[in-house]
Amino acid sequence: MPLPAEFSDLEPYADWALPTEPERYAKRLASSMDEMQAFYDAAFSRLEDAIAHIDRHPWDDLPEDARTLMHLMQGLVMVSFPVEVWKQARVPDSGAAYLDLIVEPVV
């Protein structure tokens, strides 16, 4: 899963470029706060550039590197609440509850 060349600084976090929400959620739960914070710090500063890059392509014909970048930014969304608000990977006070996403947007 290559990233566009101008985003090579995010390569150390390429394992966050997962195509489905359940995979991203599992990655979040398996990661430490330090790992999520490092990813968040690196990716958040590149978010606007990433959106601009992805928006240069039609959604129904995204090049592989742009699709990988999109999945990486979806990973950033997945860690934003734990990093910014909760300071933990799990949703506070949720116990063993979970939600399965049955249908995902087609991109």
Secondary structure as the mmCIF struct_conf table of DSSP 4:
data_model
#
loop_
_struct_conf.conf_type_id
_struct_conf.id
_struct_conf.beg_label_comp_id
_struct_conf.beg_label_asym_id
_struct_conf.beg_label_seq_id
_struct_conf.end_label_comp_id
_struct_conf.end_label_asym_id
_struct_conf.end_label_seq_id
HELX_LH_PP_P HELX_LH_PP_P1 PRO A 2 PRO A 4
HELX_RH_3T_P HELX_RH_3T_P1 ALA A 5 TRP A 16
BEND BEND1 PRO A 19 THR A 20
HELX_RH_AL_P HELX_RH_AL_P1 GLU A 21 ALA A 30
BEND BEND2 SER A 31 SER A 31
HELX_RH_AL_P HELX_RH_AL_P2 MET A 33 PHE A 44
TURN_TY1_P TURN_TY1_P1 SER A 45 ARG A 46
HELX_RH_AL_P HELX_RH_AL_P3 LEU A 47 ASP A 55
TURN_TY1_P TURN_TY1_P2 ARG A 56 ARG A 56
BEND BEND3 HIS A 57 HIS A 57
HELX_RH_3T_P HELX_RH_3T_P2 TRP A 59 ASP A 61
HELX_RH_AL_P HELX_RH_AL_P4 GLU A 64 PHE A 81
HELX_RH_PI_P HELX_RH_PI_P1 PRO A 82 TRP A 86
BEND BEND4 LYS A 87 ARG A 90
HELX_LH_PP_P HELX_LH_PP_P2 VAL A 91 VAL A 91
TURN_TY1_P TURN_TY1_P3 PRO A 92 ASP A 93
TURN_TY1_P TURN_TY1_P4 GLY A 95 ALA A 96
#
